[in-house]
Amino acid sequence: MFKSPGHIALSIGSLDIHYYGIIMAISILAGIFCILIIRSKYYKNISPDIIYDLSFQLIIFGILGARLYYVLLDWKYFTNNIPEIFAIWHGGLSIQGAIFGGLIGGFLFVKKHHLNFFELADLYSFGLILGQSIGRWGNFFNSEAFGLPTNLPWKLFIPFSLRPFEYRDYEYFHPAFLYESILNFVILLVLIKILTSRKKLKSG
């Protein structure tokens, strides 16, 4: 059985450090580290400086896109709770929005520096899927991204206040975040297998 310890990992005075933010930071750093490792062996023509500069821009555009997408999905709620739009530590970063924002940021970067968009997109796919695999654990600490009720051994306990109305009498649910985390890691292994099984890959 899974049960979240809560949102807050550490409090320093009036400052609360949230598990969600910690997980997001770890996922981003792990993704960049993965990209640098893949680059060093299979994309040696790309300078590490390009990775650092591009990654910084992708983080900014990715976070903006992730939050904007999430807010738009529940626009009625956020129009009545304006401060919550900026409270990303409460959860609410959409991977679809992050990818869309990242694509825009990446396109602007490669156009400015005259780089190969598809080659960089290939390289960054490794870091993206690893980051998503790790990042899904942020949903665990926020008790979100769960499925239907279940009594399986790996069931996830959801507090009453966070349960869907129609399932308020159920305590345990499928840990959908865990399923996606595992499947994302499998995708990473498949991508690595594809990369290492061929001598030359066409960009894109």
C-alpha positions in Angstrom: 0.0 0.0 0.0 1.1 3.5 -0.8 0.4 6.5 1.3 1.7 10.0 0.8 3.5 11.6 3.8 2.0 14.9 2.7 2.9 18.0 0.7 5.6 19.5 2.8 9.1 18.0 3.1 10.7 20.7 5.2 9.9 24.0 6.9 12.4 26.7 7.5 10.7 29.4 9.5 7.8 30.5 7.3 9.2 28.9 4.2 7.8 25.5 3.3 9.8 23.2 1.0 7.3 21.0 -0.9 8.0 17.5 -2.1 6.5 18.4 -5.4 9.1 21.0 -6.0 11.9 18.7 -4.9 10.8 16.0 -7.3 10.5 18.5 -10.2 14.0 19.7 -9.6 15.4 16.2 -9.4 13.6 15.2 -12.6 14.9 18.2 -14.5 18.5 17.7 -13.3 18.3 14.0 -14.1 17.0 14.7 -17.5 19.8 17.1 -18.3 22.4 14.7 -16.9 21.0 11.9 -19.1 21.1 14.2 -22.2 24.8 15.0 -21.5 25.7 11.3 -21.2 23.9 10.5 -24.5 25.6 13.5 -26.2 29.1 12.5 -25.1 28.8 9.2 -26.8 26.4 9.5 -29.7 26.1 13.3 -30.5 29.6 14.5 -30.1 29.1 17.1 -32.8 26.8 19.0 -30.4 28.7 21.2 -27.9 27.9 20.8 -24.2 27.5 24.6 -24.0 24.6 24.2 -26.5 23.0 21.7 -24.1 23.4 24.1 -21.1 22.0 27.1 -22.9 19.2 25.3 -24.6 18.2 23.4 -21.4 17.8 26.7 -19.5 15.5 28.0 -22.2 13.5 24.8 -22.3 13.0 24.8 -18.6 11.5 28.3 -18.7 9.3 27.6 -21.6 8.4 24.2 -20.4 7.3 25.4 -17.0 5.3 28.2 -18.5 3.6 25.9 -21.0 2.9 23.2 -18.4 1.2 25.7 -16.0 -0.7 27.5 -18.7 -2.1 24.3 -20.1 -3.2 23.2 -16.7 -4.8 26.5 -15.9 -6.7 26.6 -19.2 -8.1 23.1 -18.5 -9.8 24.5 -15.3 -10.2 28.1 -16.3 -13.4 28.6 -14.4 -11.8 27.6 -11.1 -8.7 29.8 -11.6 -10.6 32.9 -12.7 -12.2 32.8 -9.2 -8.8 31.9 -7.5 -6.3 34.1 -9.3 -3.4 33.6 -6.8 -3.6 29.9 -7.4 -2.5 30.4 -11.0 1.0 31.0 -9.7 1.0 28.4 -6.9 2.7 25.6 -8.8 3.9 24.1 -5.5 0.3 23.0 -5.0 0.6 20.8 -8.1 -0.7 21.4 -11.6 2.0 21.1 -14.2 0.8 19.4 -17.4 3.3 17.3 -19.4 1.4 18.1 -22.6 1.8 21.8 -21.9 5.5 21.3 -21.0 6.2 19.6 -24.3 4.3 22.2 -26.3 6.1 25.0 -24.5 9.4 23.3 -24.8 8.9 22.8 -28.6 8.3 26.5 -28.9 11.3 27.4 -26.8 13.5 24.9 -28.6 12.4 26.1 -32.1 13.2 29.7 -31.2 16.6 28.6 -29.9 17.7 26.5 -32.9 16.4 29.1 -35.3 18.5 31.8 -33.6 21.6 29.6 -33.5 21.1 27.9 -36.9 21.0 24.3 -35.4 19.4 21.1 -36.4 16.0 21.0 -34.7 15.3 17.3 -35.3 18.8 16.2 -34.1 18.3 18.1 -30.9 14.8 16.8 -30.5 16.1 13.2 -30.8 18.7 13.9 -28.1 16.3 15.6 -25.7 13.7 12.8 -26.0 15.9 10.7 -23.7 16.0 13.4 -21.0 12.3 14.2 -21.4 11.1 10.6 -20.8 13.5 10.1 -17.9 12.4 13.4 -16.3 8.7 12.4 -16.8 9.3 9.0 -15.2 10.8 10.7 -12.1 8.5 13.7 -12.1 5.4 11.5 -11.8 6.3 10.9 -8.2 5.4 14.5 -7.5 1.8 13.3 -8.0 2.3 10.8 -5.3 3.2 13.4 -2.7 0.2 15.5 -3.8 -2.1 12.5 -3.7 -3.2 13.1 -7.4 -3.0 11.3 -10.7 -4.8 8.2 -9.4 -7.2 5.8 -11.1 -10.3 3.8 -10.0 -10.8 2.2 -6.6 -8.9 -1.0 -6.0 -7.8 -3.4 -3.3 -4.6 -4.6 -5.0 -1.5 -4.8 -2.8 0.0 -1.7 -4.4 -3.1 0.4 -3.8 -2.8 4.1 -3.1 -4.6 5.7 -0.1 -6.3 9.0 -1.0 -7.4 11.4 1.7 -11.2 12.0 1.8 -10.9 15.6 0.7 -9.1 14.7 -2.5 -11.4 11.8 -3.6 -13.8 12.3 -6.5 -17.3 12.8 -5.2 -18.7 9.6 -6.7 -15.9 7.6 -5.0 -15.8 9.4 -1.6 -16.6 6.1 0.2 -13.5 4.4 -1.2 -10.1 4.8 0.5 -7.8 3.1 -2.0 -7.2 3.7 -5.7 -5.0 2.6 -8.5 -1.6 4.5 -8.4 -1.9 5.7 -12.0 1.2 7.9 -11.5 3.2 4.7 -10.7 2.0 2.9 -13.8 3.1 5.8 -16.0 6.4 6.2 -14.2 7.2 2.6 -14.9 6.1 2.7 -18.5 8.0 5.9 -19.2 11.2 4.2 -17.9 10.5 1.3 -20.2 10.2 3.8 -23.1 13.6 5.2 -22.1 15.1 1.7 -22.3 13.5 1.1 -25.7 15.0 4.4 -27.0 18.4 3.5 -25.7 18.1 0.1 -27.4 17.2 1.7 -30.7 20.1 4.2 -30.4 22.7 1.5 -29.6 21.5 -1.1 -32.1 22.2 1.0 -35.2 25.4 2.7 -36.3 23.7 5.7 -37.8 20.2 7.1 -37.2 18.4 9.6 -39.4 17.5 12.8 -37.4 13.9 12.9 -36.4 
